[in-house]
Amino acid sequence: MRWNQFSFRHRLLIIMTFSGLLQLVILSLAGFSYIKQSQEQEMGFKAKGVATFLAQSSSVINMVEDRTSAQMQARFRGLTEMIGAAFIVIGDRQGIRLVHPIDERIGKPMKGGDNDKALVDGQAYVSFAEGSLGESVRGKAAIFDSNGQIIGVVSVGYLIDRLQDRIEPYLAFLLGMAVLVLVANGIISNYISRRFQKAILGFEPEEIGRLYGELDVTMSTIKEGVISIDSNGVLRSINTSACEILKLNKHDTINQPLSDVLPNSDLHSLINSQEVDHDIELYLNHQRIVANRSPIIVDGKVVGAVSSFRLRDEISELTAQLSQTQAYAEMLRAQTHEHRNKLNTINGMLQMGELDAVQQLIGLETAHYQSLIEFLRETMRDPLIAGMLLGKTERARELGLTLVVDPESRLEPLPEELNADDIVTILGNLIDNAFEATLSAITQQPNERLARSSIEVSVSDYGNEIILEVVDRGCGLPSDIDVSLLTQRGVSSKSASNRGVGLFLVKQLTERYQGQLELIANNDMGTRVTVYVPKDGMA
């Protein structure tokens, strides 16, 4: 049967079981080897200790000097049995046996070739050698006379075969434990494999690979950029379009903290807030983008967040054209309404024969428009902002209001760091809010129309900041709402629906340029809104 014909659960069970078995075999062999080595070392030290004690015994010294070993054979054989050793052998200066467990071998040379350290160097040590009784671990010690001369050697040994007999119970215990652990490992492996396959929704590895390939191709063909992070803020996926838009290298960004890849991104904040953002403007990696963002929720738990986005310039091209067309249409509509009234006035004056008055009216009207255009052209060096102010002036006249641009206003050509569209958005929203606040106040108090109908606009370009200020005499700041809340999306001082966007956009753009927004109530009536935009403060 082919390997891939097994289910993932069975494959995982087989792998974990055999890997556990292999680990147990290795551990058992290592344990057996360790125990064997420890036993040999322990017996070696014991043999060395007994050999040293006997070598220093006066009875052994006298026996070697007087060659009276025959009377002590039984005594040393009893001692051998008492300490559990295989043998106690005592030899003279030439290594000839004086004491040995077997009588026939007494008087013959000691075997093993490991006596030099004792008979030549006078040391006590442990050695492994094969003697007449077999391979053994031995403890040897030199025998000295009263003058310090080496006169013999004591050898105490334990046979290796007997040590293995003592180790075999340990080996049986290790094998028994190995079988027990193997069974436990099989049960645990079966449980883990079931849980693991449930976590991957029952898919087989081949299916997951195919789905990943399909997803990768799908993501690479999407024109929008897409990035996703996990609950720890680590970037988990990024498609080709996102890399192109944000000028990133995919291999250098995957599995890196998003705060390192895109320091200005706050995508990780969605993990805590669980909010969904639609069509918000962001500035990431020196690119203006419009993004949609959402948390990733699995089984009621937030496991990450995902964002799709496109370059703002692509959307702005169409938006700018539409905005300009709308502004022109608005201005023309206001002018059409205003000129219709003036034409009716001129028609009536002509019927009355007031030719001088007609000429004077036409001159005044021409002079008004010409002076306004010349003023904006000289003071506002950006045509987009100047055109917006001209359109808002006409819109104010249509609404029965007066928009006054401060004669001291001044705006030099904008630096590259500032986008004229953003300045138009900020100033335009402030003026529109002033229109609404003023009309609302006039509706509530019609007798104060003359006092309230004027709206003042100031644009200052001195020092390192551009200061945009709009002053109205409308309904003022609400007393039942925290002023700081007015800059949040969906919060407004007006009761109508679809409100709370203007000041939110103003606040968002101001913070992008590291500027400041102030909302202050006038001493008499209305509101003064001031925006400070640093010329080099792009975040």
Secondary structure, DSSP 8 states (H G I E B T S, - for coil): --GGGS-HHHHHHHHHHHHHHHHHHHHHHHHHHHHHHHHHHHHHHHHHHHHHHHHT-HHHHHHHHHT-GGGGHHHHHHHHHHTT-SEEEEEETT-BEEE-SSGGGTTSB--SS--HHHHTT--EEEEEEEETTEEEEEEEEEEE-TTS-EEEEEEEEEEHHHHHHHHHHHHHHHHHHHHHHHHHHHHHHHHHHHHHHHHTTT--HHHHHHHHHHHHHHHHH-SSEEEEEETTSBEEEE-HHHHHHHT--HHHHTTSBHHHH-TT--TTHHHHH---EEEEEEEETTEEEEEEEEEEEETTEEEEEEEEEEEHHHHHHHHHHHHHHHHHHHHHHHHHHHHHHHHHHHHHHHHTT-HHHHHHHHHHHHHHHHHHHHHHHHHB-SHHHHHHHHHHHHHHHHTT-EEEE-TT--B----TTS-HHHHHHHHHHHHHHHHHHHHHHHHH-GGGHHHH-EEEEEEEEETTEEEEEEEE-SS-S-SSS-GGGGGSTT--SS-SSS-S-HHHHHHHHHHHTT-EEEEEE-SSSSEEEEEEEETT---
